[in-house]
Amino acid sequence: MALRILGESKQTAQDNALRAYCEENTAWLARRHQVDPGSFAAAYRRDEAVSRCIRDEPHGLPPTSPRYDAIFASRIGFPILAAPLVPVIGVNQALKATSVLLSALGGMIAYLVLRILGLRRPQSLFGQGIYYASPIGWWGSFGLTDGPTVMISMVTLLSAILLLRHQYLLGTTLFITSIGAGCLVRYSNFIFVTGAVLAAAGAGLRTDPRHRRPLLVIVTLSAVGLVGLVATAQALHWSGPSDTLQDTFTNHFTSPDVTDPWQKLAGLDTRYWSQWTQEQVRNPWPVAAVAIGSVTLVRRYRTFGLIAVAVALTGVLSQAAHPVTSQSDRLLIEVFVAAVLGLPLLANPRNNTPTGEPPDGSALPASAPASAD
């Protein structure tokens, strides 16, 4: 897609994309070769390996089904951002660099959110560090849309806290921008995000009537955003849930369509989450970090905490929609937003405001010191 944006024909872009894949894969195999006890002493002929990889896929890298390609056609925003770097550093490095830069920006936004909540610089930097050290940072180092998607979610949360502090113009602008960008990067995720913000803000209206006006604004923006995302997908004929389910259960459309994809999804989820739970018992620390962060957020900043945790839990929805073991930690990365924003609060015991918004709408919580530094 990035090569097509730069003007290459479909066939030329496909050929160059295949070569880029083969070069990347061969580089990975060469690294493995260097530490293989049985072959590390022998030379690894990378040029021959690249040529062989290209020769083995004369029709392009599988899966080559148009239905499979259509699933990714809606994610045009990411290759658009990467395209300017392609002539400079090549398509592989351009995709990686774009993802890394956007993921780095996501950590900076996390820092800003924590500062707005009234945390001091060290605690805010701690949250930013969690962002980079968690699976968010790991998957943000690949040329994929995962890191950029979480970054855009952070913009949505930044807009929410600004709206809760009555900064309506900036908050509304950022909210609309985040939903528009999310639509072009991975619209399916942002259907979950807007739905989550809508539900959490709606719950906030019942539990925290003191902030009725900003919550009504958030509810309205979320509802409009949700309708806009669905309408855009329908108008542009983007692939929907049934297409992605068929992709899952037909091995990327290499087998005939199944007649009961939703029933199969329910059955697969039942078995998947049972095994997933067993695996977490062996390594409970990531789940513990997310759980502690979530509880701390909601206890310390009830209204904003509900919204932040709801957005984080969209990672579970993404995984439930694609219960594939090999992709588990990648699809769940959104849940670590709760750890990023919640764990640093444990080091800031003086801030005990329940909503994350001071009564007068000022920039810092009422219990925070005059200088946040």
C-alpha positions in Angstrom: 0.0 0.0 0.0 2.8 2.4 0.8 4.5 1.6 -2.6 1.2 2.2 -4.4 0.8 5.6 -2.7 4.2 6.5 -4.1 2.9 5.8 -7.6 4.0 2.3 -8.4 1.7 0.1 -10.4 -0.1 -2.8 -8.6 2.2 -5.4 -10.1 5.4 -3.5 -9.4 4.3 -2.7 -5.9 3.5 -6.4 -5.3 6.9 -7.4 -6.6 8.8 -4.9 -4.6 6.8 -5.7 -1.5 7.6 -9.4 -1.9 11.3 -8.5 -2.3 11.1 -6.4 0.9 9.5 -9.3 2.7 12.1 -11.7 1.5 15.0 -9.4 2.5 13.6 -9.0 5.9 12.9 -12.6 6.4 16.3 -13.6 5.1 18.0 -11.2 7.5 16.1 -12.9 10.4 17.1 -16.3 9.2 20.7 -15.2 8.9 20.7 -14.1 12.6 19.3 -17.5 13.5 22.0 -19.2 11.4 24.8 -17.3 13.3 23.8 -18.9 16.6 22.7 -22.4 15.3 25.1 -24.9 16.9 24.9 -27.1 13.8 25.6 -24.5 11.1 27.0 -21.3 12.6 30.5 -22.0 11.2 29.2 -22.2 7.6 28.6 -19.2 5.4 25.0 -18.1 4.9 24.4 -16.9 1.4 21.8 -14.1 1.9 21.6 -13.1 -1.8 20.8 -16.7 -2.8 18.2 -17.0 0.0 16.5 -13.8 -1.1 16.4 -15.0 -4.8 15.0 -18.4 -3.7 12.3 -16.7 -1.5 11.2 -14.6 -4.5 11.3 -17.5 -6.9 9.2 -19.7 -4.6 6.3 -17.1 -4.6 5.8 -16.2 -8.3 2.2 -15.0 -7.6 3.1 -12.9 -4.6 3.3 -13.6 -0.9 0.4 -15.7 0.2 -2.4 -15.4 1.1 -3.2 -13.8 -2.2 -7.0 -13.8 -1.9 -8.6 -10.4 -2.7 -10.9 -10.9 0.3 -7.8 -11.1 2.5 -6.3 -8.0 1.0 -9.7 -6.2 1.5 -9.4 -6.6 5.2 -6.4 -4.4 5.3 -7.6 -1.9 2.6 -9.2 0.2 5.3 -5.8 0.7 7.1 -4.6 3.3 4.6 -3.6 5.8 7.3 -0.5 3.9 8.4 1.1 3.5 4.9 0.2 7.1 4.1 2.3 8.2 7.1 5.1 5.8 6.2 5.3 6.5 2.5 7.5 9.7 2.7 10.2 7.7 4.4 10.2 4.8 1.9 12.4 6.6 -0.8 14.9 7.5 2.0 15.3 4.3 4.0 13.3 1.6 2.2 9.9 0.2 2.7 10.8 -2.1 5.6 12.6 0.5 7.7 10.0 3.1 6.8 7.2 1.1 8.3 9.2 0.3 11.4 10.4 3.9 11.8 6.8 5.2 11.5 5.6 2.7 14.1 8.4 3.5 16.5 7.9 7.3 16.2 4.2 7.0 16.8 4.7 4.6 19.7 7.2 7.1 21.2 4.6 9.8 20.8 2.1 7.6 22.6 4.4 7.4 25.6 4.8 11.2 25.6 1.0 11.5 25.6 0.8 9.1 28.6 3.3 11.4 30.4 1.2 14.4 29.6 -2.0 12.7 30.9 -0.3 11.8 34.1 1.0 15.4 34.5 -2.5 16.7 34.0 -3.7 14.3 36.7 -1.3 16.1 39.0 1.5 13.7 39.2 5.0 14.9 39.6 7.6 14.5 36.9 9.3 11.3 38.2 6.0 9.5 38.6 4.9 10.6 35.1 8.2 9.4 33.7 7.6 6.1 35.4 4.3 5.8 33.6 6.0 6.7 30.3 8.6 4.0 31.0 5.9 1.4 31.6 4.4 2.3 28.3 7.7 1.6 26.5 8.6 -1.5 28.5 5.3 -3.2 28.2 4.0 -5.1 25.1 2.9 -1.7 23.8 6.5 -0.7 23.2 7.5 -4.2 22.0 4.9 -4.4 19.3 5.4 -0.7 18.5 8.9 -1.6 17.2 7.4 -3.6 14.3 6.1 -2.2 11.1 2.5 -2.9 12.2 -0.5 -0.8 13.1 -0.6 -1.9 16.8 1.7 0.7 18.3 0.1 3.6 16.3 -3.4 2.3 17.3 -2.6 2.5 21.0 -1.1 6.0 20.5 -4.3 7.2 19.0 -6.2 5.7 21.9 -4.0 7.8 24.2 -5.1 10.9 22.3 -8.7 9.9 22.9 -8.0 9.6 26.6 -6.1 12.9 26.6 -9.2 14.6 25.0 -11.5 13.0 27.6 -9.5 14.4 30.6 -9.4 17.8 28.9 -13.1 17.7 28.5 -13.6 16.7 32.1 -11.6 19.8 33.0 -13.9 22.0 30.9 -11.4 22.6 28.1 -14.1 22.0 25.5 -12.5 23.4 22.4 -9.2 21.6 22.7 -10.8 18.4 24.1 -13.4 18.3 21.3 -10.8 18.9 18.6 -8.5 16.1 19.9 -11.4 13.7 20.3 -12.6 14.2 16.7 -9.0 14.0 15.5 -8.4 10.8 17.3 -11.5 9.1 16.0 -10.8 10.3 12.5 -7.2 9.0 12.6 -8.3 5.8 14.2 -10.8 5.2 11.5 -8.0 5.3 8.9 -5.5 3.3 10.9 -7.7 0.5 12.3 -11.4 1.3 12.3 -12.5 -1.9 13.9 -10.5 -1.1 17.1 -12.0 2.3 17.3 -15.5 1.0 17.1 -14.6 -0.7 20.3 -12.9 2.4 21.7 -15.8 4.8 21.0 -18.3 2.2 22.3 -16.2 1.8 25.5 -15.9 5.6 26.0 -19.7 5.9 25.4 -20.5 3.2 28.0 -18.1 4.6 30.6 -19.2 8.2 30.2 -22.8 7.0 30.4 -22.0 5.2 33.6 -20.3 8.4 34.9 -23.5 10.4 34.3 -25.2 8.1 36.9 -22.4 7.8 39.4 -20.9 11.4 39.2 -23.7 13.9 38.4 -21.4 16.8 39.4 -19.7 16.5 36.0 -22.8 16.2 34.0 -21.9 18.8 31.3 -18.5 17.4 30.3 -19.8 13.9 30.4 -22.7 14.8 28.2 -20.2 16.2 25.7 -18.2 13.0 25.8 -21.3 10.9 25.4 -22.4 12.9 22.4 -19.0 12.9 20.7 -18.7 9.1 21.3 -22.1 8.4 20.0 -21.5 10.5 16.9 -18.0 8.9 16.4 -19.5 5.4 16.7 -22.1 6.1 14.1 -19.6 7.8 11.9 -17.2 4.9 12.0 -19.9 2.4 11.1 -21.4 4.6 8.4 -17.9 5.2 6.9 -17.2 1.4 6.8 -20.5 0.7 5.2 -20.2 3.5 2.6 -16.6 2.4 1.6 -17.5 -1.3 1.7 -14.8 -2.1 4.2 -14.6 -5.7 5.5 -16.8 -6.3 8.5 -16.9 -8.9 11.3 -18.2 -11.7 9.1 -15.3 -11.3 6.7 -12.7 -11.4 9.5 -14.4 -14.5 11.0 -14.3 -16.3 7.7 -10.6 -15.3 7.4 -10.0 -16.9 10.8 -11.8 -20.1 10.2 -10.8 -20.7 6.6 -7.1 -20.2 7.1 -7.1 -16.9 5.2 -9.7 -17.9 2.7 -7.8 -21.0 1.5 -10.7 -23.3 2.6 -14.4 -23.0 1.8 -16.4 -20.6 4.0 -17.9 -22.0 7.1 -21.7 -21.7 7.6 -21.7 -20.9 11.4 -18.7 -18.5 12.1 -20.3 -16.9 15.1 -21.1 -20.3 16.7 -17.5 -21.4 16.0 -16.2 -18.2 17.5 -18.1 -18.8 20.7 -16.8 -22.3 20.9 -13.2 -21.3 20.2 -13.4 -18.5 22.8 -14.6 -20.9 25.5 -11.6 -23.1 25.0 -9.2 -20.2 24.3 -9.9 -18.3 27.5 -9.7 -21.4 29.6 -6.2 -22.1 28.4 -5.3 -18.4 28.5 -6.3 -18.3 32.2 -4.2 -21.3 33.0 -1.2 -19.7 31.3 -1.6 -16.5 33.4 -1.4 -18.5 36.6 2.2 -19.4 35.6 3.0 -15.8 34.9 0.5 -13.6 36.8 2.5 -10.4 36.8 1.1 -8.7 33.6 -2.5 -9.4 34.7 -1.7 -8.2 38.2 -0.2 -5.0 36.9 -3.3 -4.3 34.7 -5.7 -5.2 37.6 -3.9 -3.1 40.2 -3.6 -0.2 37.7 -7.3 -0.4 36.9 -8.4 -0.5 40.5 -6.1 2.4 41.4 -7.4 4.5 38.5 -11.0 4.0 39.3 -10.5 4.6 43.1 -8.4 7.7 42.6 -10.1 9.3 39.6 -13.6 7.7 39.4 -14.9 9.4 36.2 -11.7 9.5 34.2 -10.7 6.1 35.6 -13.8 4.5 34.3 -13.1 5.8 30.8 -9.5 4.9 30.8 -10.2 1.3 32.1 -13.0 0.9 29.5 -10.6 1.8 26.7 -8.0 -0.5 28.1 -10.4 -3.4 28.2 -11.0 -3.1 24.4 -7.9 -5.2 24.2 -9.9 -8.1 25.6 -12.6 -7.5 23.0 -10.0 -7.5 20.2 -8.6 -10.8 21.5 -12.1 -12.3 21.9 -12.8 -11.4 18.3 -9.6 -13.1 17.2 -8.8 -15.9 19.7 -5.6 -17.0 18.0 -2.9 -18.2 20.4 0.0 -17.0 18.3 -1.4 -13.4 18.3 -2.4 -13.2 21.9 0.0 -10.7 23.4 -0.2 -8.5 20.3 -4.0 -8.2 20.3 -4.1 -7.6 24.1 -1.7 -4.7 24.2 -4.4 -2.1 24.8 -5.0 -3.5 28.3 -1.6 -2.2 29.4 -2.9 1.4 29.2 -4.5 0.7 32.6 -1.1 -0.2 34.0 0.6 2.8 32.4 -1.8 5.3 33.9 -2.7 3.4 37.1 0.6 2.1 38.6 2.3 5.6 38.8 -0.6 6.7 41.0 0.6 4.4 43.8 3.6 6.6 44.2 1.5 9.7 44.5 -0.6 9.2 47.7 -1.3 12.9 48.3 -3.7 13.1 45.4 -7.0 11.7 46.6 -9.6 13.5 44.4 -12.2 10.9 43.3 -12.8 12.1 39.7 -9.5 13.4 38.4 -11.1 16.8 38.0 -10.8 19.7 40.5 -14.0 21.3 41.6 -13.1 24.6 39.9 -11.9 23.0 36.7 -8.3 24.3 37.1 -5.3 22.6 35.7 -4.3 20.6 38.8 -6.3 18.7 41.4 -7.2 20.8 44.4 -5.0 18.7 46.7 -1.9 19.0 44.5 0.8 21.5 45.4 1.1 24.8 43.7 4.1 23.6 41.7 3.8 20.2 40.1 7.6 20.0 39.9 
